[in-house]
Amino acid sequence: MNEFPVSLDTLITFVRAIRPSGDALDALSDAMRVSGRIEDQADALIGYFVDQARRAGASWSQIGESMGVSKQAAQQRHVSRSGELTAGGRLFERFATRARNALVVSLRLAADDDQAAETEPRHIVGALLSEPDGVAARAVHALGVSDEEVFDALRLPPIIQLEADTSAEQARSAQFGTDAKKLIARALDISLHYVHNYIGTEHLILSAATDGPVKAELEALGLSSAQLRPAIESQLSAAQAAKEPKSE
C-alpha cells in the first residue's frame, strides 16, 4: 500500500491550530470533533466505492468478500447510512436550517401527492425551491430555470398551494422512500467532498442531479450536475465574499 496521505503529525498540527492558545482539554475536545469528521469521511469513502461496485454489477456477496465481512454485514452497513435519516439520527444534526425546512416541505408535498405513497426525490427537489434564498434555489434561477418549470417537469403542485392546503397530520403520515434516503445519504458525501461541516440545499440538489430517478428530468431542464456545480460554487463564493470585512 502506498504511503497514507494524512499522517498523525499532520492531524496533531491541525488540531493544535484550531485553538492555539487553548489548554490540553481544549485540544482534546477539538480532537474528538476532528475524529468524528474523519469517521464520517471514512464512511463516505467506503460508501462511494460500494456504490461503484454495485453499478459495475458486483453482488453483495462479492462486496462483502472485498470488505472482509459477510454479505449481510455489507448490506447492513450500506443501508444504515441512509437509515440514519430519523428524528434522532446523526444526519439530521448536519442539516442547515434551510435544508431541514425543505425536507419538512418535501414530506408535505408527498402527503399532498395522490400518486405517491412515500416521499420521493422529486418531492425533495421541488421542496428546495420553497427556500428561495437557499443556495439551491438561487443556483437554479441563475441558470434561467423557473420554479414552474421544475414543478411541471417533476409533476408537482406549486409550493404556495401546498403550504396553504396541506395539514400537519398529512405531513406526519408521509415517509421517506428508499430513493429519497439514498439522495440524502449521497448529499452527505457531496458535503464532505466540499469539506463542508453541514448539509445544505446545494448538496441535496447536487445529489439529485448526480444519480437517481430525477436525474434525467433535471438534465432536460438544463440542471445537470455539470451545470449546477459552477452555479452553486459561484453562489457560495458570493456568500463568502459578502461575509468578509471590506478593506478600508
Backbone hydrogen bonds, N-H to C=O, Kabsch-Sander energy under -0.5 kcal/mol:
donor,donor_aa,acceptor,acceptor_aa,energy
11,L,7,S,-1.8
12,I,8,L,-2.6
13,T,9,D,-2.4
14,F,10,T,-2.1
15,V,11,L,-2.6
16,R,12,I,-2.5
17,A,13,T,-1.4
18,I,14,F,-0.7
18,I,15,V,-1.2
19,R,15,V,-0.8
22,G,19,R,-2.1
27,A,23,D,-2.1
28,L,24,A,-2.0
29,S,25,L,-2.4
30,D,26,D,-2.4
31,A,27,A,-2.5
32,M,28,L,-1.9
33,R,29,S,-1.6
34,V,30,D,-2.5
35,S,31,A,-2.5
36,G,32,M,-1.9
37,R,33,R,-1.8
38,I,34,V,-2.3
39,E,35,S,-2.4
40,D,36,G,-2.1
41,Q,37,R,-2.4
42,A,38,I,-2.4
43,D,39,E,-2.4
44,A,40,D,-2.4
45,L,41,Q,-2.5
46,I,42,A,-2.2
47,G,43,D,-2.8
48,Y,44,A,-2.4
49,F,45,L,-1.7
50,V,46,I,-2.2
51,D,47,G,-2.4
52,Q,48,Y,-2.0
53,A,49,F,-2.2
54,R,50,V,-2.5
55,R,51,D,-2.4
56,A,52,Q,-1.6
57,G,54,R,-1.5
58,A,53,A,-2.5
63,I,59,S,-2.4
64,G,60,W,-2.7
65,E,61,S,-2.0
66,S,62,Q,-2.1
67,M,63,I,-1.9
68,G,64,G,-1.0
69,V,64,G,-2.8
74,A,70,S,-2.3
75,Q,71,K,-2.2
76,Q,72,Q,-2.6
77,R,73,A,-2.5
78,H,74,A,-2.0
79,V,75,Q,-2.8
80,S,76,Q,-2.2
81,R,77,R,-0.7
81,R,78,H,-0.7
82,S,78,H,-0.6
82,S,79,V,-0.6
83,G,79,V,-1.7
84,E,80,S,-0.7
84,E,81,R,-0.6
85,L,82,S,-1.5
86,T,84,E,-2.4
89,G,86,T,-1.6
93,E,89,G,-0.8
93,E,90,R,-0.6
94,R,90,R,-0.6
94,R,91,L,-1.4
95,F,91,L,-0.7
95,F,92,F,-0.7
96,A,199,I,-2.6
100,R,96,A,-2.6
101,N,97,T,-2.7
102,A,98,R,-2.2
103,L,99,A,-1.9
104,V,100,R,-1.8
105,V,101,N,-2.2
106,S,102,A,-2.3
107,L,103,L,-1.6
108,R,104,V,-1.5
109,L,105,V,-2.7
110,A,106,S,-2.3
111,A,107,L,-2.2
112,D,108,R,-1.6
113,D,110,A,-1.2
114,D,112,D,-0.8
116,A,113,D,-1.6
119,T,175,Q,-5.1
123,H,120,E,-1.0
124,I,120,E,-1.5
125,V,121,P,-2.6
126,G,122,R,-2.3
127,A,123,H,-2.3
128,L,124,I,-1.5
129,L,125,V,-0.6
129,L,126,G,-1.1
130,S,127,A,-1.9
131,E,128,L,-1.2
134,G,131,E,-2.3
138,R,134,G,-2.3
139,A,135,V,-2.5
140,V,136,A,-2.4
141,H,137,A,-2.5
142,A,138,R,-2.3
143,L,139,A,-1.3
144,G,141,H,-1.8
145,V,140,V,-1.8
150,V,146,S,-1.6
151,F,147,D,-2.8
152,D,148,E,-2.6
153,A,149,E,-2.2
154,L,150,V,-2.0
155,R,152,D,-0.9
156,L,151,F,-2.7
162,L,158,P,-2.0
163,E,159,I,-2.7
164,A,160,I,-1.2
165,D,161,Q,-1.9
166,T,162,L,-2.2
171,A,167,S,-1.8
172,R,168,A,-2.2
173,S,169,E,-1.1
174,A,170,Q,-0.6
174,A,171,A,-1.1
177,G,119,T,-2.7
181,K,177,G,-2.3
182,K,178,T,-2.2
183,L,179,D,-2.1
184,I,180,A,-2.0
185,A,181,K,-2.5
186,R,182,K,-2.5
187,A,183,L,-1.7
188,L,184,I,-1.3
189,D,185,A,-1.3
190,I,186,R,-2.1
191,S,187,A,-2.5
192,L,188,L,-2.4
193,H,189,D,-2.0
194,Y,190,I,-1.7
195,V,192,L,-1.2
196,H,191,S,-2.7
199,I,94,R,-2.6
200,G,198,Y,-0.6
203,H,200,G,-0.5
204,L,200,G,-1.6
205,I,201,T,-2.2
206,L,202,E,-1.8
207,S,203,H,-1.9
208,A,204,L,-2.1
209,A,205,I,-1.9
210,T,206,L,-1.3
211,D,207,S,-1.6
215,K,212,G,-1.3
218,L,214,V,-2.3
219,E,215,K,-2.3
220,A,216,A,-2.2
221,L,217,E,-1.1
222,G,219,E,-1.3
223,L,218,L,-3.2
225,S,209,A,-0.7
228,L,224,S,-2.7
229,R,225,S,-2.4
231,A,227,Q,-1.0
232,I,228,L,-3.0
233,E,229,R,-2.9
234,S,230,P,-2.0
235,Q,231,A,-1.7
236,L,232,I,-2.6
237,S,233,E,-2.3
238,A,234,S,-2.2
239,A,235,Q,-2.2
240,Q,236,L,-2.3
241,A,237,S,-2.5
242,A,238,A,-1.8
243,K,239,A,-1.0
244,E,240,Q,-1.2
